[in-house]
Amino acid sequence: MCGIAGIVGSPEGGARQVARMLSLQVHRGPDGSGVWSAPSGDPVTLGHRRLSIIDLSGGNSQPMLDVSGRFALTYNGEIYNYRELAAELVAGGVVFRTHGDTEVVLEAYKRWGTGCLDRFNGMFAFALYDGVRGILLCARDRYGEKPFLFGTGSEFFAFASEYKALLQHPGLSLEFDEMRLLRAAYNASTGLDCDRQTLYHAVHQLLPGEAMEVDVRTLKQRIWRYWEIAAPVGYDCRPEGEIFSEFREILTDSVRLRLRSDVAVGSCLSGGLDSSAIVCIARSLLGDDVPYMTFTGRFPGTAADEWEYATQVIDTTAVTSHVVEPTADGFIDDLPEFMWFNEIPVGGSSQYAQWCVFRLAKECGVTVLLDGQGSDEILGGYEQYFAQYLQTLRLLGEGERLARELPRIQMRYPLALAPASRTLRDRLPFRFRHWVANWRGMGTSLLYGLRRDIAEQVSRASRLAACGGFSPLGNVLLQDSFGRFLTTLLRYGDRNSMAHSREVRLPFCDHRIAEFVMRLPPQMLMGEVQTKRVLRESLRGVLPEGIRTRWNKQGFRPPQEDWFRTPRFREMASDTFSSASFEASPYWLAPWWKDALARIEHGESGLNGALWGPLIIEFWRRHFHERLCASRGRAED
């Protein structure tokens, strides 16, 4: 795992500018740094910060050149199947100088061209200079686990892993889109990560599964999607036992590949189904004698604490457990650095809890962590997906199954389907609801704390188009996995892990899993009143039964509402809402927010999500954007 940067154009100052960009990404790669400029006259400069994971020798330093010197690569990520690809390349006559995956990427491109992307199983973002064709090939992995940010001017193309690095380029504006911030505060999945355009006007990003070629002489760009899941022609109708068995084999192989490392590997463990599955599979692959560490965030004495479930896995697998207890005071103390490294506002305090878990792993000397992210979105892990599941059954004419399962879903997951009272309330004109909320000091939506015209714009946040050829259930799973919700969660995971120079690997984000489950009939995912049915059934005898049959979904989330009632957090929020800049804002209605804070202090629930929005934007403005502007100013002096 690493940090990358580069510039096409600016031949005289390119190396200096790239070095500056790398200096702000040291946390992504504390083990080494390199800058390379093309000697052929092409105005190309590539930079790299290294976090050593596989083949720790100096021979794997980057930017890496092939033996001819006509190809150069700066690369962030891991190609998990690099050994299999290397064996195939060796059979074709390639002689490798190293034992890592970086040289495999170079040689795979030389052998298969852009077709190499179809062969990679991994997480990655890279830029590969092809001196023969005079192009720079840039690519991002299928899920978008690793970031690839870029910006252009009339005479340059620049890229980096992080905003703070890319925006050091003097040709890129620091102006940002305030409405995107507000949309993200209202709905984190629609504002900042689902489009090629980012929060900053001058910064764009490759989307998951996209590649780009840049002509290094003309700066002309061509972007295309190299991977997407094709709509199924028909469902996989094999016996259920065969399907469960094959899924278990794919997931087990995904974990096996992600255990490859020349440094210590461990796991995040929440006590939920996904992280527990990974820990149990990892233990079965490694054997009982291999030390293995897990890292858990706890919130003792609150409903958010999952320790009783985590201990079932710990006792079953005999792993070495490490625990951290994130607190409101810790969040306030860490806030400046937390915002600086996250770069973009985060959706809630759970991202700080994740930050604390990765920091604990660093303190314990574990560099690589496996995590369960990605399962809920592709396997049907959220109870609200039952609405699309039932709709799919209707479209398929599965009347008997629908009649049998609907009342059982309502009994086990009473909140899965929208209650009629909420539907009736939402039918009232928004202008009326907004007026009442401000007149009476009531309501729990962030929209009520925005000026009405702004709130109406924010509530019309764009939605992704439906994926043609897929069922209602398949459509929502694909959208949440590759276009909106998960993409944002992966950004959190990348920034929080890299802040502490840790590498997080996600077995459920193996493209083979997505391709497999999209061919399954809907009941294999959410039938028999089960979320993630294919996972639960395939891991019978692998997971402790108390985990496998834990039906309620509980996200890794601190008791955020309690945090708002602590003295320091309450004071910080009060100071923010009373500040001159907030009260003069053309967006926020300060009186509503002051009332909302008083309401939560008096015990009213349901407000913490809304209160988080304006606070995190103000914290971002102060601890990231203003600091970014200052660092850019110093660089230009």
Secondary structure, DSSP 8 states (H G I E B T S, - for coil): -EEEEEEEE-TTTHHHHHHHHHHTTGGG-BTEEEEEE-TTS--EEEEEEE---S--SGGG-SSEE-TTSSEEEEEEEEETTHHHHHHHHHHTT---S-SSSHHHHHHHHHHHGGGGGGG--EEEEEEEEETTTTEEEEEE-SS--S--EEEEETTEEEEESSHHHHTTSTTS---B-HHHHHHHHH-HHHHSSSSSB-SBTT-EE--TTEEEEEETTT--EEEEE-------SS---S-HHHHHHHHHHHHHHHHHHHT--SS-EEEE--SSHHHHHHHHHHHHHH-TTS--EEEEE--TTSTT--HHHHHHHHHHHT-EEEEE---HHHHHHHHHHHHHHH-S--SSTHHHHHHHHHHHHHHTT--EEE--TTHHHHHT-SGGGHHHHHHHHHHTT-HHHHHHHHHHHHHH-TTSS--HHHHHHHTS-HHHHHHHHHHHT----GGGGB-HHHHHHHHT-------TTS-HHHHHHHHHHHTSHHHHHHHHHHHHHHHTT-EEE-GGG-HHHHHHHTTS-THHHH-TT-TTHHHHHHTTTTS-HHHHT--S---S---HHHHTTSHHHHHHHHHHHHSHHHHT-SSB-HHHHHHHHHHHHTT--S-HHHHHHHHHHHHHIIIIIHHHHHHHHHHH-
